[in-house]
Amino acid sequence: MPIEHRKEGDALVWVRNPFTGHVTYFTHVHRKRSGFARQAAARAAGAGRPADPATYGAQLRAELEAARRACAFCPGNEDHTPPEVLRLAARDVFPDRHDDGWLIRAVPNLIPRIPECCTGGRNESYVVIEDPRHFADDAQGHDDLLCSAMFPLRHFQALLAADVEVARRAYANPAVRTVLIRKNQGRESGASQPHVHNQVIGGDMPFATVAQECAATAQAPRIWTEIADFARAYGFLLEERDGCVAYFCPFGTFPRSYDIVCLSDWARTIDLPAPRWHVFGALLHRVLNLLGPVPLDYEIHEGPGVPLHAHVNARHFVYSNIGGTLNLPANLVAPPG
């Protein structure tokens, strides 16, 4: 079943999401200028710093340190979270590091995403704290937070390996039938905690979006290959490595959506060999680097009814869903060549 779309000459006019039926139209929305952005820029220009740089520096350091003291995910506040279920030391990932501090921690979520009564009376929703740092290096304010794109690839792949170990813990519960790995970055994406983290969620039934993907795949088993072919044809492909592809998705949930798909790996997260995770992690890391610190979310969906894949949605850009359709800038698309 080819990807349903329409062209005018070499230009892509619309494309239909093969899983939901929603349509993306390519229009001239890029001609709009955001009044909200102009107002924010004006406010920032008018917000003066203290005249004395030393005074400003001392004030900033005090504010950032106060934020760290109040954060349950920062080092020294480990007793503010539920007892950890996983800890990875910095020297376990970077052999040249000799400090005894942790690099990655996992703890049960205080408020389970799936109620405990659904998962055999045990909380199978976990928070994975990705790094002990709260702020980016040389932070100039509370908005200069550390984000996953700032990690070296080795760190990010260790993070995904930690997610898999937490998923393994969830799957040890007979009431858990599926696991979802989810990240929210930034308040606009729904994150309630500024410290860099993700979630591993065990559920007693398939998650609705994954079930929808499985149903569509059962009807059209080649759908993922056809989407990859479509991405190649229209210049949306970012990288292809060892059977995995990363591409801009023109029918994603938000106007800037990207997919990473391992076309031959149709298995649960805990059943995939480490080398496959390394390839997948490298492509996901590239997409996160492409987006940087902007508000975003990603979900990792597992098989066996679909190939291992991640949906990455940036929330920083203009979003408009009208009657189940999206609009993207027409100049986003380069003719295939």
KEKE-429901 format. One line per 5 residues: number of its first residue (from 1); for each residue x, y, z of N, C-alpha, C. Coordinates in pm, whole numbers. Layout:
N
NUM> X:Y:Z:X:Y:Z:X:Y:Z ~ ... .
! end
This chain:
337
1> 86:-120:0:0:0:0:89:124:0 ~ 101:196:-112:185:315:-116:132:423:-23 ~ 221:515:16:182:627:102:96:723:20 ~ -25:747:66:-119:830:-9:-77:977:1 ~ -62:1042:-116:-19:1182:-116:-56:1244:-250 .
6> -34:1376:-260:-61:1447:-386:56:1540:-417 ~ 91:1548:-545:196:1637:-592:140:1733:-696 ~ 201:1852:-700:179:1946:-809:315:1976:-867 ~ 345:1923:-986:480:1931:-1039:572:1851:-948 ~ 679:1914:-900:772:1847:-808:738:1874:-663 .
11> 635:1955:-638:604:1996:-501:504:1900:-437 ~ 529:1868:-311:437:1785:-233:327:1875:-177 ~ 201:1841:-205:88:1923:-161:30:1871:-31 ~ 10:1740:-23:-37:1681:103:4:1536:111 ~ 3:1483:234:35:1343:258:-53:1296:373 .
16> -100:1171:363:-190:1116:464:-113:1023:558 ~ -137:1039:687:-78:950:787:-138:811:769 ~ -56:710:741:-111:576:715:-166:508:839 ~ -137:561:958:-185:501:1082:-314:565:1131 ~ -328:697:1114:-444:768:1169:-539:821:1062 .
21> -490:835:938:-572:896:834:-564:1047:831 ~ -495:1110:928:-483:1255:929:-398:1302:810 ~ -425:1424:766:-360:1479:647:-272:1597:687 ~ -153:1604:629:-65:1721:642:-66:1796:510 ~ -96:1927:515:-92:2013:397:34:2100:402 .
26> 101:2114:288:217:2201:278:171:2336:222 ~ 178:2440:304:125:2572:267:233:2678:292 ~ 190:2802:301:284:2913:320:275:2968:462 ~ 260:2879:560:251:2924:698:380:2993:743 ~ 491:2971:672:618:3034:711:613:3185:692 .
31> 512:3235:622:502:3380:604:448:3448:730 ~ 389:3369:819:339:3426:944:456:3460:1036 ~ 441:3569:1110:537:3602:1214:465:3596:1348 ~ 529:3535:1444:465:3515:1573:467:3643:1655 ~ 348:3692:1688:339:3807:1778:387:3772:1917 .
36> 366:3646:1958:413:3604:2090:565:3610:2096 ~ 632:3566:1989:778:3568:1986:830:3711:1989 ~ 763:3801:1917:806:3941:1917:793:4002:2056 ~ 682:3969:2125:662:4022:2260:768:3968:2355 ~ 800:3839:2342:902:3780:2430:1038:3844:2406 .
41> 1071:3870:2278:1199:3934:2247:1205:4075:2304 ~ 1092:4145:2297:1089:4281:2352:1107:4279:2504 ~ 1043:4181:2569:1058:4171:2715:1202:4140:2752 ~ 1264:4049:2678:1402:4011:2707:1496:4130:2687 ~ 1471:4210:2584:1557:4326:2557:1545:4430:2668 .
46> 1427:4436:2728:1405:4535:2833:1444:4490:2971 ~ 1479:4363:2986:1515:4311:3119:1664:4334:3143 ~ 1698:4442:3209:1838:4476:3231:1900:4398:3345 ~ 2029:4372:3332:2104:4310:3439:2161:4419:3531 ~ 2199:4380:3652:2266:4477:3739:2389:4535:3670 .
51> 2416:4661:3697:2528:4727:3629:2661:4664:3666 ~ 2674:4616:3787:2800:4557:3833:2804:4409:3797 ~ 2894:4365:3707:2899:4222:3667:2923:4131:3786 ~ 3002:4172:3882:3029:4087:3998:2901:4065:4079 ~ 2822:4169:4092:2695:4156:4165:2602:4062:4092 .
56> 2596:4079:3960:2509:3990:3881:2555:3845:3891 ~ 2686:3820:3881:2738:3684:3888:2708:3619:4021 ~ 2726:3693:4130:2697:3638:4263:2548:3609:4278 ~ 2465:3697:4226:2320:3676:4233:2279:3553:4154 ~ 2337:3536:4034:2304:3421:3950:2346:3291:4019 .
61> 2469:3287:4072:2516:3166:4139:2427:3129:4257 ~ 2384:3228:4331:2297:3202:4446:2163:3146:4402 ~ 2107:3202:4294:1977:3154:4244:1987:3011:4193 ~ 2093:2980:4118:2107:2846:4063:2133:2744:4174 ~ 2211:2781:4272:2237:2688:4382:2111:2663:4463 .
66> 2029:2765:4481:1902:2747:4551:1811:2652:4475 ~ 1812:2662:4341:1730:2571:4259:1779:2427:4275 ~ 1910:2408:4280:1964:2272:4299:1926:2216:4435 ~ 1931:2298:4538:1897:2250:4673:1751:2207:4681 ~ 1666:2271:4599:1522:2240:4604:1483:2125:4511 .
71> 1578:2076:4429:1545:1975:4327:1567:1835:4382 ~ 1464:1753:4377:1475:1616:4429:1568:1529:4347 ~ 1599:1569:4223:1681:1487:4136:1829:1526:4141 ~ 1864:1629:4216:2003:1672:4223:2080:1592:4328 ~ 2211:1573:4309:2293:1503:4409:2280:1568:4547 .
76> 2277:1484:4649:2258:1532:4785:2114:1525:4830 ~ 2022:1509:4733:1880:1503:4765:1821:1365:4736 ~ 1905:1263:4735:1859:1129:4700:1748:1079:4792 ~ 1748:1128:4917:1645:1084:5010:1510:1149:4984 ~ 1504:1241:4886:1378:1305:4849:1301:1224:4745 .
81> 1361:1118:4693:1294:1033:4595:1265:897:4658 ~ 1178:817:4597:1163:678:4643:1296:604:4630 ~ 1313:494:4702:1439:419:4694:1471:380:4549 ~ 1597:399:4511:1635:375:4372:1635:226:4339 ~ 1608:197:4213:1609:58:4165:1728:33:4073 .
86> 1799:141:4035:1917:128:3949:2005:248:3972 ~ 2136:223:3976:2234:330:3985:2353:294:3896 ~ 2396:390:3816:2511:372:3730:2612:480:3766 ~ 2733:438:3805:2837:533:3842:2900:595:3718 ~ 2950:714:3734:3015:782:3621:3132:701:3567 .
91> 3208:638:3656:3325:561:3610:3285:434:3536 ~ 3158:389:3551:3112:272:3476:3096:305:3328 ~ 3074:431:3297:3055:474:3158:3180:539:3103 ~ 3248:617:3187:3370:686:3147:3484:638:3237 ~ 3562:540:3191:3666:481:3276:3768:580:3329 .
96> 3785:695:3262:3882:793:3308:3829:878:3423 ~ 3700:861:3456:3643:933:3571:3669:851:3697 ~ 3716:916:3802:3751:845:3924:3664:885:4042 ~ 3565:970:4020:3478:1009:4131:3379:897:4160 ~ 3324:898:4279:3232:794:4322:3086:831:4298 .
101> 3062:944:4237:2924:989:4221:2849:910:4116 ~ 2716:922:4119:2633:853:4022:2621:936:3895 ~ 2598:867:3784:2572:932:3656:2426:921:3618 ~ 2366:803:3644:2226:776:3609:2162:705:3728 ~ 2042:745:3765:1965:678:3870:1824:651:3818 .
106> 1761:545:3869:1621:516:3838:1546:493:3968 ~ 1429:553:3976:1345:541:4096:1200:523:4052 ~ 1115:461:4136:974:457:4103:914:598:4096 ~ 822:618:4005:753:746:3994:662:763:4116 ~ 667:881:4178:581:905:4294:434:887:4261 .
111> 397:929:4140:258:915:4094:260:823:3975 ~ 225:694:3991:233:599:3879:149:644:3760 ~ 205:632:3639:128:664:3519:21:559:3494 ~ 49:436:3532:-50:328:3528:-81:293:3673 ~ -207:305:3719:-238:277:3859:-189:140:3903 .
116> -140:131:4026:-81:8:4077:-179:-109:4072 ~ -308:-81:4090:-405:-190:4090:-412:-259:3953 ~ -362:-192:3848:-363:-250:3714:-241:-337:3689 ~ -139:-322:3770:-14:-394:3746:22:-479:3868 ~ -73:-557:3914:-49:-654:4020:-17:-593:4154 .
121> -62:-470:4178:-39:-407:4306:100:-347:4323 ~ 179:-343:4214:315:-288:4221:328:-171:4125 ~ 395:-67:4170:419:51:4086:521:17:3979 ~ 479:17:3853:569:-14:3742:593:108:3654 ~ 582:227:3713:617:352:3644:743:406:3709 .
126> 846:430:3628:977:466:3681:1026:596:3617 ~ 1103:671:3696:1173:789:3647:1321:756:3640 ~ 1382:783:3525:1525:761:3507:1591:899:3501 ~ 1670:930:3602:1739:1059:3611:1866:1046:3527 ~ 1875:1126:3423:1973:1103:3318:2113:1155:3350 .
131> 2124:1247:3445:2252:1310:3474:2239:1382:3608 ~ 2347:1388:3686:2338:1461:3812:2329:1613:3795 ~ 2371:1665:3679:2369:1810:3659:2226:1859:3633 ~ 2196:1975:3685:2065:2038:3668:2070:2139:3553 ~ 2174:2221:3554:2187:2328:3454:2297:2295:3354 .
136> 2285:2354:3237:2392:2345:3138:2516:2419:3188 ~ 2631:2384:3133:2752:2457:3169:2737:2604:3133 ~ 2789:2691:3218:2784:2836:3195:2641:2888:3184 ~ 2550:2829:3263:2410:2873:3261:2401:3021:3300 ~ 2315:3093:3230:2293:3235:3257:2155:3262:3315 .
141> 2086:3156:3352:1953:3172:3410:1885:3039:3426 ~ 1765:3042:3484:1693:2918:3513:1651:2843:3388 ~ 1646:2909:3275:1604:2842:3152:1719:2767:3085 ~ 1840:2787:3131:1956:2720:3069:1978:2584:3135 ~ 1886:2494:3106:1887:2362:3167:1970:2264:3084 .
146> 2024:2163:3150:2088:2054:3077:1982:1978:2998 ~ 2017:1932:2879:1925:1850:2802:2000:1731:2744 ~ 1927:1630:2700:1987:1504:2655:2079:1524:2535 ~ 2053:1625:2452:2136:1649:2334:2279:1689:2373 ~ 2299:1733:2497:2431:1775:2542:2518:1658:2587 .
151> 2461:1538:2594:2539:1422:2638:2630:1373:2526 ~ 2749:1325:2560:2825:1247:2462:2747:1121:2424 ~ 2773:1070:2306:2700:953:2259:2712:836:2357 ~ 2831:816:2414:2849:705:2507:2756:718:2627 ~ 2739:837:2676:2647:862:2788:2504:832:2747 .
156> 2464:879:2628:2327:857:2584:2297:709:2563 ~ 2393:635:2508:2371:492:2489:2366:420:2624 ~ 2444:466:2723:2435:409:2858:2298:438:2919 ~ 2243:556:2888:2110:590:2936:2005:494:2879 ~ 2010:468:2749:1915:375:2689:1932:234:2746 .
161> 2056:193:2772:2079:62:2834:2018:57:2973 ~ 2026:169:3047:1962:175:3179:1810:165:3166 ~ 1754:232:3065:1609:221:3040:1569:75:3017 ~ 1650:3:2941:1620:-137:2912:1625:-220:3040 ~ 1721:-192:3127:1728:-267:3253:1606:-239:3341 .
166> 1558:-116:3341:1437:-85:3416:1316:-154:3351 ~ 1314:-157:3217:1207:-229:3148:1209:-377:3184 ~ 1328:-432:3198:1341:-573:3236:1280:-597:3375 ~ 1301:-502:3463:1242:-511:3597:1089:-511:3588 ~ 1036:-422:3502:891:-415:3487:836:-545:3428 .
171> 904:-599:3329:857:-722:3266:865:-843:3360 ~ 943:-833:3464:948:-944:3561:817:-957:3637 ~ 734:-854:3630:601:-856:3690:505:-923:3592 ~ 443:-1036:3627:355:-1106:3532:238:-1023:3484 ~ 201:-918:3560:87:-835:3521:123:-736:3411 .
176> 252:-717:3383:295:-621:3281:302:-689:3145 ~ 231:-632:3049:227:-688:2913:307:-606:2814 ~ 335:-480:2847:406:-395:2752:478:-285:2829 ~ 580:-228:2766:658:-120:2827:675:-8:2726 ~ 668:115:2775:688:233:2692:797:319:2755 .
181> 891:367:2674:993:461:2720:954:599:2668 ~ 946:695:2758:889:826:2724:974:938:2784 ~ 995:1042:2707:1067:1160:2758:989:1287:2725 ~ 978:1376:2823:928:1512:2802:1040:1609:2837 ~ 1072:1699:2748:1176:1799:2772:1115:1937:2760 .
186> 1113:2010:2870:1059:2145:2868:915:2150:2914 ~ 880:2261:2977:745:2278:3031:639:2266:2923 ~ 670:2319:2803:570:2316:2695:540:2175:2648 ~ 626:2079:2681:601:1941:2641:528:1863:2750 ~ 498:1929:2861:428:1861:2970:518:1815:3083 .
191> 649:1847:3076:739:1807:3184:709:1888:3309 ~ 701:1820:3423:676:1889:3550:804:1909:3630 ~ 915:1849:3586:1043:1856:3656:1150:1904:3559 ~ 1217:2015:3590:1316:2068:3495:1443:1985:3484 ~ 1476:1907:3587:1598:1826:3582:1584:1719:3475 .
196> 1687:1695:3397:1681:1607:3280:1648:1464:3326 ~ 1545:1405:3265:1498:1272:3304:1410:1215:3195 ~ 1385:1083:3201:1283:1021:3118:1203:922:3202 ~ 1111:852:3139:1024:759:3212:1020:624:3142 ~ 1011:520:3221:987:385:3173:857:340:3238 .
201> 759:304:3155:624:277:3206:580:137:3165 ~ 550:54:3263:497:-78:3236:345:-76:3246 ~ 278:-138:3149:132:-136:3147:72:-275:3136 ~ -53:-284:3174:-122:-413:3171:-192:-439:3039 ~ -192:-339:2951:-254:-356:2818:-176:-272:2719 .
206> -186:-304:2590:-112:-225:2490:-150:-78:2495 ~ -52:9:2480:-81:151:2472:-153:179:2340 ~ -247:273:2345:-340:291:2233:-268:323:2102 ~ -167:411:2107:-98:448:1983:-24:329:1924 ~ 40:250:2011:113:133:1961:16:29:1905 .
211> -98:12:1973:-200:-81:1923:-250:-39:1786 ~ -266:92:1766:-309:144:1636:-203:115:1530 ~ -78:133:1565:30:103:1471:36:-46:1438 ~ 15:-130:1539:16:-274:1516:-97:-315:1422 ~ -215:-256:1443:-330:-291:1359:-305:-251:1214 .
216> -251:-129:1193:-224:-85:1057:-114:-169:993 ~ -16:-211:1072:93:-292:1019:44:-431:981 ~ -49:-486:1060:-104:-617:1027:-178:-613:893 ~ -242:-498:864:-313:-484:737:-217:-459:621 ~ -106:-391:649:-9:-358:543:130:-385:598 .
221> 178:-508:594:306:-545:658:427:-468:609 ~ 422:-411:488:537:-338:435:529:-188:462 ~ 438:-145:548:412:-2:564:536:74:611 ~ 617:14:700:734:85:751:841:100:643 ~ 857:-2:561:951:8:449:903:112:349 .
226> 771:116:326:717:214:231:732:356:283 ~ 719:376:414:741:509:471:888:550:453 ~ 980:457:477:1122:487:458:1150:521:312 ~ 1090:447:219:1107:476:77:1054:615:44 ~ 940:650:101:880:782:80:974:891:132 .
231> 1033:869:250:1126:966:308:1248:985:218 ~ 1297:876:161:1411:886:68:1373:967:-56 ~ 1256:938:-109:1215:1001:-236:1200:1151:-223 ~ 1158:1200:-104:1131:1343:-89:1239:1416:-9 ~ 1353:1353:10:1463:1421:77:1446:1437:226 .
236> 1362:1354:289:1339:1363:432:1436:1277:513 ~ 1510:1191:447:1598:1097:517:1717:1172:577 ~ 1741:1151:706:1855:1213:774:1976:1120:775 ~ 1953:993:805:2064:897:811:2008:757:803 ~ 2088:668:748:2051:526:737:2173:445:775 .
241> 2156:351:870:2270:276:919:2226:137:964 ~ 2284:34:905:2263:-104:950:2114:-140:963 ~ 2036:-101:864:1894:-136:864:1806:-45:947 ~ 1862:61:1005:1784:159:1081:1785:292:1005 ~ 1674:363:1011:1662:490:940:1612:598:1035 .
246> 1660:719:1012:1611:837:1082:1565:935:975 ~ 1443:988:990:1389:1077:888:1293:1177:949 ~ 1279:1291:883:1172:1384:916:1040:1320:876 ~ 942:1323:965:814:1258:936:711:1364:901 ~ 667:1371:777:575:1476:735:433:1458:788 .
251> 404:1345:849:269:1326:906:279:1294:1056 ~ 378:1351:1122:394:1329:1265:288:1401:1346 ~ 295:1384:1477:195:1443:1566:203:1594:1566 ~ 323:1649:1552:345:1793:1555:419:1834:1428 ~ 423:1965:1399:485:2007:1273:631:1973:1258 .
256> 705:1954:1368:843:1909:1357:854:1774:1426 ~ 831:1670:1351:835:1534:1404:938:1452:1326 ~ 1005:1365:1397:1108:1280:1339:1088:1137:1388 ~ 1118:1040:1303:1109:900:1339:1245:834:1326 ~ 1272:741:1415:1387:652:1404:1331:511:1404 .
261> 1356:433:1300:1296:301:1284:1405:199:1253 ~ 1408:91:1330:1496:-23:1299:1410:-126:1226 ~ 1421:-125:1093:1325:-194:1008:1323:-345:1028 ~ 1431:-403:1075:1436:-550:1088:1423:-598:1233 ~ 1405:-506:1328:1404:-544:1470:1262:-535:1526 .
266> 1190:-646:1515:1052:-653:1561:1049:-733:1692 ~ 1083:-668:1800:1095:-739:1927:1074:-642:2042 ~ 1057:-698:2161:1050:-616:2281:1186:-551:2307 ~ 1184:-441:2379:1309:-373:2410:1407:-466:2481 ~ 1358:-550:2571:1449:-633:2651:1504:-751:2572 .
271> 1450:-776:2453:1495:-890:2374:1592:-851:2263 ~ 1617:-722:2248:1708:-677:2142:1853:-684:2190 ~ 1945:-732:2107:2087:-735:2147:2143:-594:2156 ~ 2244:-579:2241:2303:-447:2265:2350:-377:2138 ~ 2412:-448:2041:2457:-377:1920:2343:-308:1845 .
276> 2224:-366:1847:2112:-302:1777:2070:-175:1852 ~ 2074:-182:1986:2042:-64:2065:2143:47:2039 ~ 2269:12:2017:2371:112:1991:2342:187:1861 ~ 2300:114:1758:2266:178:1631:2144:269:1649 ~ 2041:214:1711:1919:291:1736:1952:416:1818 .
281> 2032:399:1924:2067:512:2010:2144:619:1937 ~ 2233:579:1846:2311:677:1770:2220:763:1682 ~ 2120:702:1619:2030:779:1533:1938:868:1615 ~ 1889:817:1730:1805:900:1816:1887:1017:1871 ~ 2011:991:1908:2099:1097:1959:2119:1204:1852 .
286> 2131:1164:1726:2150:1262:1620:2028:1353:1608 ~ 1908:1295:1615:1788:1377:1604:1779:1474:1722 ~ 1809:1427:1843:1804:1515:1959:1905:1628:1945 ~ 2023:1600:1888:2122:1704:1863:2073:1803:1760 ~ 1997:1755:1663:1941:1843:1561:1846:1946:1624 .
291> 1771:1902:1725:1672:1988:1789:1729:2068:1906 ~ 1825:2013:1978:1888:2086:2087:1797:2100:2208 ~ 1802:2216:2275:1729:2232:2402:1582:2270:2389 ~ 1527:2269:2268:1387:2312:2252:1294:2214:2322 ~ 1174:2257:2362:1077:2164:2420:1044:2053:2321 .
296> 1047:1930:2370:1018:1816:2283:974:1698:2367 ~ 921:1598:2300:900:1469:2365:943:1360:2268 ~ 975:1244:2325:991:1127:2239:934:1005:2310 ~ 886:913:2228:838:784:2276:907:674:2198 ~ 949:571:2268:1006:454:2204:902:342:2209 .
301> 862:296:2092:762:190:2080:831:60:2042 ~ 790:-47:2104:854:-177:2082:762:-273:2009 ~ 820:-385:1962:745:-491:1896:683:-585:1997 ~ 638:-702:1949:670:-761:1819:578:-722:1703 ~ 469:-650:1728:378:-620:1618:424:-509:1527 .
306> 530:-438:1568:588:-329:1488:739:-334:1507 ~ 815:-272:1417:959:-264:1441:988:-167:1554 ~ 1101:-184:1621:1144:-87:1720:1152:50:1654 ~ 1090:151:1718:1096:285:1660:1071:389:1767 ~ 1112:511:1737:1088:625:1825:1025:737:1745 .
311> 929:804:1808:870:926:1753:923:1044:1835 ~ 984:1141:1769:1036:1260:1837:955:1380:1788 ~ 894:1454:1882:809:1566:1847:861:1694:1912 ~ 899:1792:1831:943:1920:1884:822:2009:1906 ~ 815:2073:2022:700:2157:2056:729:2305:2040 .
316> 849:2339:1997:891:2479:1994:831:2554:1874 ~ 784:2480:1776:742:2542:1651:591:2556:1646 ~ 546:2640:1555:403:2669:1543:325:2540:1518 ~ 219:2522:1594:138:2400:1583:-7:2438:1560 ~ -69:2379:1462:-211:2402:1438:-273:2276:1381 .
321> -368:2221:1454:-440:2102:1409:-585:2143:1389 ~ -630:2140:1266:-766:2182:1232:-837:2065:1167 ~ -937:2012:1235:-1013:1901:1178:-929:1779:1151 ~ -823:1758:1234:-739:1641:1214:-632:1658:1107 ~ -605:1784:1067:-501:1809:967:-393:1896:1027 .
326> -274:1886:973:-162:1972:1010:-124:2059:891 ~ -58:2171:921:0:2255:815:150:2268:839 ~ 228:2246:735:373:2262:739:415:2364:634 ~ 532:2430:654:579:2526:554:609:2458:421 ~ 563:2516:313:589:2459:181:738:2456:149 .
331> 814:2552:203:956:2558:171:1038:2459:254 ~ 973:2380:337:1042:2274:410:1085:2162:317 ~ 1010:2147:209:1028:2033:121:1117:2069:4 ~ 1225:1994:-14:1309:2011:-133:1272:1902:-233 ~ 1257:1937:-362:1225:1835:-461:1331:1726:-462 .
336> 1292:1602:-483:1391:1495:-487:1487:1516:-602 ~ 1614:1486:-577:1709:1508:-683:1839:1440:-655 .
! end
